[in-house]
Every structure is written in structure tokens, then in C-alpha cells.
């Protein structure tokens, strides 16, 4: 299961965001280093497609896709040099698959800046400096090795560019690297070589102007997803059952709340997609990586399915809903039979045929 790490300055709202997703359990306090050990939780990824298919099939069980999230704790200026609990927090960040910046944009008397771009600046510089130390060591190592192995020239050239960017305080996720270059750097576990998105933690008084508050952060992060979210209200709503939660959010003019959007965005930020299975016994969302073939997706269910793959019967979820059932969809020729080269699409509903 993929893991997202909440990264922010002290008092930015990371533990409250954790509680909004997990329904409570994380410690939140108005002082630095309240969270010294990371809290780890799991949340379901909302998927209306799955719910509608389950209703069509009258499924007895519904299983949503899930993501894991980690409340890492608060970084401070100097963390890359061991200030505060820097080294421990940086090691926790290395273990996650994507970074969620939690940026404060509320004022409730708690110490600390309320300017989200200032938070982002500190976080990016600290992560870039930590990566710079790693990249410099790797560059020196590869330069020495290149004397006996000229094939390392391309890696040395890439690391030289990386060191230049990081030395200028530019994180790698906006240093203009190609997908292939980012992939080749994964062996070095660089912090800023991970996908990023941001939660802008706004006050209740700024809900109506949330997009305006988020605009400068979106510009700075150059296209990365930035989600304005009143974390405190969402955390409070998470304490109620589904009906009361919906009533509370609706009364505040928040609709379903921003948490579902955040979870969906976080899921897609990692290149994760969903194929679906449905029937009377169960409707389930299965996670796969974008670009996966039908046999690879069959292997998500069971490795034997991938080894013995023959073909997949597939239809897009909305086409199946329009038909009303698998049988009706087959009768009108909507169900396709696909082989080993088929690249699965997000929202495909699938049945696999295989040898065991």
C-alpha cells in the first residue's frame, strides 16, 4: 500500500489532518514537537463509481481502495543540519512514497507564521539542503568510479545538474527533470524526487475565499495539486457518524467536505488508478499503476491470475451501468475481450479468464 507523508512546520495542522482522515487518534497541541513518532493510518479512497456498481449488483460487500498516510511531525529551519528533531523527521520522509505539504493559512492565536508561502519556502529549502548533501556525496562517488567505467558519464552529468539545482534551493520536483531522469535518481532516495501535493489549512473565516488564498501557492508549485481545506472543521466532523457528519458539513456550506477530494488527488498523484469488479457477493476497487497491462492487473488480485492469464473481459463502468448488468452488456456487444497487450484504463470493470 502506498504511503503519503504529511510534512509541515509546527502547528500547521498535520495531526488535525490525520484526525480528519482517521477519525481521531493523533495528538494535536499548540507547540513544536508534539508529534515525535509518526502516526500511521489508513483511509478509504471515495469512489462513487464503485458505490453505484454495488447498488446495481446488489453486492453484499463493498471494498474501496485504500491509502496509507503518516503524520511525520514538524520541521523547523535548520532541520537539514540536525536542528530540532530534524534527522529523525527527515528519515521518516524518506520512507514515504509522496509528500503532502500542510501549509498554515489560519490565525487563531497559536504561535507561528500564517503565511503559507513562507511555510513552503522553509520546507523546500530544508528538504533541498538535505538532498544536496546526499547528491554531493553521490556525485563525488560516481566521478571517482567513472575513471574505470566511462558508462557512468550520463549519471555524473545528471547528478551535476541535480547538485546545481539543489544548491540554488530548487527542489527536484520543479527542477525540469524528465520522467526518465527522475526514475534514474530513485536509487538515491532523494526527498524532493517524490511526487508532491499541498493542503492549505485555512480558517473558517476564509472558506468563502479559499481559491483566492490558494492561488499564490498553486503558482509557486507550478501545477501541483493544492487543496484548500479547513482542517479543524473536517477533523471535528470526522468524529460523527456518516449522517451527522454530512449534516454538519452541509450546514457549514462545505458539501461533502474537502477530504474526499484530497484522498482522490493523493491517490492519483502517485500514478495510482482503479479497476473494478462487481457481483452479488462483492464489489471491489483494485489499485494498479497507470500503464499496467491486463495480466499485471490480474496479478493484483492473485499472482496465479497473472501467470495463467488468457484474456480479460472488460467494459467501462458507466457503460455497464447503462446496460444494467453484465448479461445485458454482453447481449448488446459492449463487453470487450482483451488479450495480454491491453493497457487497462481507470474505471474499467473486469472479469479475468485464466489457467490454474
C-alpha positions in Angstrom: 0.0 0.0 0.0 1.3 3.4 -1.0 2.1 5.8 1.8 1.8 9.6 1.9 3.7 11.7 4.5 2.4 14.9 6.0 5.2 17.5 6.1 4.9 20.9 7.6 6.1 23.4 10.2 5.0 23.1 13.8 1.3 24.0 14.4 0.4 23.8 10.7 -2.4 21.3 11.4 -0.8 17.9 10.4 -2.2 16.0 13.3 -5.6 17.5 12.8 -5.5 16.5 9.2 -4.6 13.0 10.3 -7.6 13.0 12.6 -9.8 14.2 9.7 -8.8 11.2 7.7 -8.6 8.6 10.5 -11.5 9.9 12.7 -9.2 10.8 15.7 -6.3 9.3 17.5 -3.4 11.7 16.7 -2.1 14.1 19.3 -2.6 17.8 18.4 -1.1 20.5 20.6 -0.1 24.2 20.1 3.6 23.8 20.5 6.5 22.4 18.5 7.4 18.7 18.5 4.1 17.5 19.9 4.5 14.6 17.5 7.9 12.9 17.9 7.0 9.5 16.5 4.9 9.3 13.3 1.3 8.3 13.4 0.3 5.9 10.6 -3.3 5.5 9.4 -5.3 4.1 6.5 -8.2 5.8 4.7 -10.6 4.6 2.0 -10.5 6.4 -1.3 -14.0 7.6 -2.1 -15.4 6.2 -5.4 -18.9 6.9 -6.4 -18.4 4.6 -9.4 -17.9 1.6 -7.1 -20.9 2.6 -4.9 -23.2 2.7 -7.9 -22.0 -0.6 -9.3 -22.5 -2.2 -5.9 -26.1 -0.9 -5.9 -26.6 -2.3 -9.4 -25.3 -5.7 -8.4 -26.9 -5.6 -5.0 -23.5 -6.5 -3.6 -23.3 -7.8 0.0 -19.9 -6.3 0.5 -18.1 -3.2 -0.8 -14.3 -2.8 -0.7 -12.8 0.6 -1.5 -9.2 1.2 -2.5 -7.1 2.5 0.4 -4.1 4.7 1.0 -1.8 4.9 4.0 -0.9 8.3 5.5 1.7 9.3 8.0 1.8 12.3 10.4 5.5 12.8 10.4 5.8 15.8 12.7 7.0 19.4 12.4 10.2 20.5 10.6 12.0 23.7 11.7 14.6 25.8 10.0 17.9 24.0 10.4 16.4 20.6 10.3 18.7 19.6 7.4 21.6 20.3 9.9 20.0 18.4 12.8 18.1 21.3 14.4 15.0 20.3 16.4 14.3 16.7 15.6 15.5 17.2 12.1 17.4 14.0 11.3 14.7 11.7 12.7 12.0 13.6 10.7 14.0 13.5 7.5 14.4 9.8 7.8 10.7 9.4 8.1 10.1 11.4 5.0 12.5 9.1 3.1 10.2 6.2 3.8 7.0 7.7 2.2 6.1 7.5 -1.5 4.8 11.1 -1.8 4.9 14.3 0.2 1.8 16.2 1.3 2.8 19.7 2.4 0.5 21.0 5.1 0.7 24.8 4.9 -0.9 27.1 7.5 -3.2 29.9 6.4 -5.2 30.5 9.6 -4.8 32.7 12.6 -6.1 31.5 16.0 -3.5 32.9 18.3 -1.3 29.9 18.0 2.4 30.9 17.6 3.9 30.8 14.1 3.5 32.4 10.7 0.1 32.3 9.0 1.7 33.0 5.5 1.6 29.7 3.5 4.3 30.7 1.1 6.6 31.3 4.0 5.9 27.8 5.3 6.5 26.4 1.8 9.8 28.3 1.5 11.2 26.9 4.7 10.1 23.4 3.9 11.5 23.4 0.4 14.9 24.8 1.5 15.3 22.3 4.3 14.4 19.4 2.0 16.6 20.7 -0.8 19.6 21.1 1.6 19.1 17.6 2.9 19.1 16.3 -0.6 22.1 18.5 -1.6 24.3 16.7 1.0 23.2 13.3 -0.4 23.6 14.4 -4.0 27.1 15.8 -3.4 28.2 12.5 -1.9 26.8 10.5 -4.8 28.4 12.9 -7.4 31.8 12.6 -5.8 31.4 8.8 -5.6 30.3 8.5 -9.3 33.1 10.8 -10.5 35.7 8.5 -8.9 34.0 5.4 -10.3 33.8 6.9 -13.8 37.6 6.7 -14.2 37.2 3.0 -14.6 33.7 3.0 -16.0 33.0 5.6 -18.7 29.4 4.5 -19.0 28.7 6.5 -15.8 29.2 9.8 -17.7 25.4 10.3 -18.1 24.8 9.7 -14.4 27.5 12.1 -13.5 26.1 14.7 -15.8 22.6 14.3 -14.2 24.0 14.4 -10.7 25.9 17.6 -11.6 22.6 19.2 -12.7 20.9 17.9 -9.6 23.6 19.5 -7.3 23.3 22.8 -9.1 19.5 22.9 -8.7 19.6 21.9 -5.1 22.4 24.3 -4.3 20.1 27.1 -5.6 17.4 25.9 -3.3 15.2 24.4 -6.0 13.6 21.1 -5.1 13.9 18.4 -7.8 10.1 18.1 -8.4 10.3 21.5 -10.1 13.9 21.4 -11.5 12.7 20.5 -15.0 13.8 16.8 -14.8 12.2 14.3 -17.3 10.3 11.3 -16.0 13.2 9.1 -17.1 15.7 11.3 -15.2 13.6 11.2 -12.0 13.3 7.5 -12.3 17.0 7.0 -12.6 17.5 9.0 -9.3 15.3 6.8 -7.2 18.2 4.7 -6.1 19.4 7.7 -4.1 16.2 8.2 -2.1 16.2 11.9 -2.5 13.4 13.7 -0.6 12.4 16.2 -3.3 12.4 13.5 -6.0 9.0 12.4 -4.8 5.5 13.5 -6.0 4.1 16.4 -4.0 0.7 18.0 -3.3 -0.3 20.6 -0.8 -3.1 21.0 1.7 -3.7 24.7 2.5 -5.1 24.7 6.0 -7.5 27.7 6.1 -9.5 29.2 8.9 -13.3 29.0 9.0 -13.4 32.7 8.1 -11.6 32.1 4.8 -13.7 29.3 3.4 -15.5 31.6 1.0 -12.2 32.9 -0.4 -10.4 29.6 -0.4 -9.4 29.6 -4.1 -8.0 33.1 -3.8 -5.9 32.1 -0.8 -4.7 29.0 -2.7 -3.8 30.8 -6.0 -0.3 32.0 -5.0 0.6 28.6 -3.7 -0.6 26.9 -6.9 1.5 29.4 -8.9 4.6 28.6 -6.8 4.2 24.8 -7.0 3.8 25.1 -10.8 0.8 22.8 -11.4 0.9 20.5 -8.4 -2.4 19.9 -6.7 -3.2 22.4 -4.0 -6.3 21.7 -1.9 -7.7 24.4 0.5 -9.2 22.7 3.5 -10.5 23.9 6.9 -8.7 21.1 8.7 -10.2 21.8 12.1 -13.8 21.6 10.9 -13.0 18.5 8.9 -11.4 16.9 12.0 -14.4 17.8 14.1 -16.8 16.4 11.5 -14.8 13.1 11.4 -15.9 12.4 15.0 -19.5 12.0 14.0 -21.3 9.1 12.2 -21.9 9.4 8.5 -25.3 11.1 8.6 -24.4 13.6 11.3 -21.1 14.4 9.6 -22.9 15.1 6.3 -25.4 17.3 8.1 -22.7 19.3 9.8 -20.7 19.8 6.6 -23.8 20.8 4.6 -24.8 23.3 7.3 -21.4 24.9 7.0 -21.7 25.1 3.2 -18.9 22.5 2.7 -20.9 19.9 0.8 -19.2 16.6 1.2 -16.1 18.3 2.6 -12.7 18.6 1.1 -11.3 15.3 2.5 -12.7 13.2 -0.4 -11.1 15.4 -2.9 -7.8 15.3 -1.0 -7.8 11.5 -0.9 -8.6 11.2 -4.6 -5.9 13.7 -5.5 -3.4 12.0 -3.3 -4.2 8.6 -4.9 -3.9 9.9 -8.5 -0.7 12.0 -7.7 1.2 8.7 -7.3 0.0 7.4 -10.7 -2.4 5.0 -9.0 -5.6 4.1 -10.8 -8.5 1.8 -10.1 -10.2 -1.1 -12.0 -13.4 -2.6 -10.6 -15.0 -5.9 -10.1 -18.7 -6.3 -9.2 -21.1 -9.1 -8.4 -23.7 -10.1 -5.8 -21.0 -11.3 -3.4 -18.8 -8.2 -3.6 -17.9 -5.1 -5.5 -14.3 -4.0 -5.1 -11.9 -1.3 -6.3 -8.4 -2.7 -7.1 -5.4 -0.4 -7.2 -3.0 -0.5 -10.2 -0.3 1.7 -11.6 -1.2 3.8 -14.7 0.0 2.0 -17.8 -0.4 -1.5 -16.5 -1.5 -4.3 -18.8 -4.4 -6.7 -18.2 -2.2 -9.6 -16.9 -0.5 -7.2 -14.5 -3.9 -6.1 -13.2 -5.0 -9.7 -12.9 -1.9 -10.3 -10.7 -3.2 -7.6 -8.3 -6.0 -10.0 -7.4 -3.7 -13.1 -7.3 -0.3 -13.9 -8.7 -1.7 -17.1 -10.2 -4.1 -15.0 -12.3 -1.2 -13.2 -13.9 0.8 -16.4 -14.6 -2.2 -18.2 -16.1 -3.8 -15.2 -17.8 -5.8 -16.0 -21.0 -7.9 -12.9 -21.5 -9.9 -10.2 -19.8 -13.5 -9.2 -20.4 -13.8 -5.5 -19.8 -16.2 -2.6 -20.0 -16.1 0.9 -18.7 -18.1 1.4 -15.5 -20.6 3.9 -17.0 -21.3 1.6 -19.9 -22.1 -1.2 -17.6 -24.4 0.9 -15.5 -26.2 2.0 -18.7 -26.7 -1.7 -19.7 -27.8 -2.6 -16.2 -25.9 -6.0 -15.9 -23.1 -8.0 -17.4 -25.6 -10.2 -19.3 -27.3 -7.2 -20.9 -24.0 -5.6 -21.7 -22.8 -8.8 -23.4 -26.0 -9.0 -25.4 -25.5 -5.6 -26.9 -21.8 -6.2 -27.6 -20.5 -3.7 -25.0 -18.2 -6.2 -23.3 -14.8 -6.5 -25.0 -12.4 -9.5 -24.9 -8.9 -8.2 -24.4 -5.5 -10.0 -24.5 -2.1 -9.7 -22.9 -1.2 -6.3 -24.5 -4.3 -4.5 -23.4 -3.5 -1.4 -21.3 -6.1 -1.1 -18.5 -8.0 2.2 -18.1 -9.1 3.8 -14.9 -12.7 2.7 -14.3 -12.6 -0.5 -16.3 -14.8 -3.2 -14.9 -13.1 -6.5 -15.4 -13.5 -10.3 -15.3 -10.4 -12.4 -16.0 -10.1 -15.8 -17.7 -7.0 -17.8 -16.7 -5.5 -21.3 -16.4 -4.5 -22.5 -13.0 
